[in-house]
Amino acid sequence: MAAFPLFSLFENDFVIQVVPVDTEDIMDEVAKKCAYHSINRRVLPQENKILRIKRHSNGELFSRNMKVKDANLLPTETIEIFYSNT
């Protein structure tokens, strides 16, 4: 377990946040940590949708149960969080 900073760019938000996550967090947990800084602040919540994460640089979509340590992310790399139906 180790602290791991990521830049979070939430869909329809104009602010990029630095969000501390843990290397053992799965992407669903990371999405929730990132959402905390955007939803109901500058982004409206969306009912019946799930949060997904993709790599900002190339659009690679991460599995919801993938751990941060297995995603080959670099510290302070930018991820995009967005609502999805699946």
For each residue, the residues with C-beta under 8 A, 3 or more apart:
1: 22 23 24
2: 22 23
3: 20 21 22
4: 20 21 22 23 68 73 75
5: 18 19 20 21 75 76
6: 18 19 21 30 34 68 73 75 76 77 78 79
7: 16 17 18 19 56 76 77 78 79
8: 16 17 18 19 34 37 38 78 79 81
9: 13 16 56 78 79 80 81
10: 13 17 34 35 37 38 39 43 80 81 82
11: 43 80 81 82 83
12: 42 43
13: 9 10 38 42 43
14: 42
15: 37 38 42
16: 7 8 9 78
17: 7 8 10 34 37 38
18: 5 6 7 8 76
19: 5 6 7 8 30 33 34 37
20: 3 4 5 33
21: 3 4 5 6 25 29 30 33 68
22: 1 2 3 4 25 68
23: 1 2 4 67 68 69
24: 1 67 68 69
25: 21 22 29 30 33 67 68
26: 29 30 64 65 66 67 68
27: 30 31 52 53 62 63 64 65 66 68 71
28: 31 32 51 64 65
29: 21 25 26 32 33
30: 6 19 21 25 26 27 33 34 53 68 79
31: 27 28 34 35 51 52 53 81
32: 28 29 35 36 51
33: 19 20 21 25 29 30 36
34: 6 8 10 17 19 30 31 37 38 51 53 79 81
35: 10 31 32 38 39 51 81
36: 32 33 39
37: 8 10 15 17 19 34 41
38: 8 10 13 15 17 34 35 41 42 43 81
39: 10 35 36 43 44 45
40: 43 44 45
41: 37 38
42: 12 13 14 15 38
43: 10 11 12 13 38 39 40
44: 39 40
45: 39 40
46: 49 83
47:
48:
49: 46 83 84 85
50: 64 83 84 85 86
51: 28 31 32 34 35 81 82 83 84
52: 27 31 61 62 64 81 82 83 84
53: 27 30 31 34 61 62 79 80 81
54: 59 60 61 62 79 80 82
55: 58 59 60 62 73 77 79 80
56: 7 9 77 78 79 80
57: 77 78
58: 55
59: 54 55
60: 54 55
61: 52 53 54
62: 27 52 53 54 55 66 71 79
63: 27 66
64: 26 27 28 50 52
65: 26 27 28
66: 26 27 62 63 70 71
67: 23 24 25 26 70 71
68: 4 6 21 22 23 24 25 26 27 30 71 73
69: 23 24
70: 66 67
71: 27 62 66 67 68
72:
73: 4 6 55 68 77 79
74: 77
75: 4 5 6
76: 5 6 7 18
77: 6 7 55 56 57 73 74
78: 6 7 8 9 16 56 57
79: 6 7 8 9 30 34 53 54 55 56 62 73
80: 9 10 11 53 54 55 56
81: 8 9 10 11 31 34 35 38 51 52 53
82: 10 11 51 52 54
83: 11 46 49 50 51 52
84: 49 50 51 52
85: 49 50
86: 50
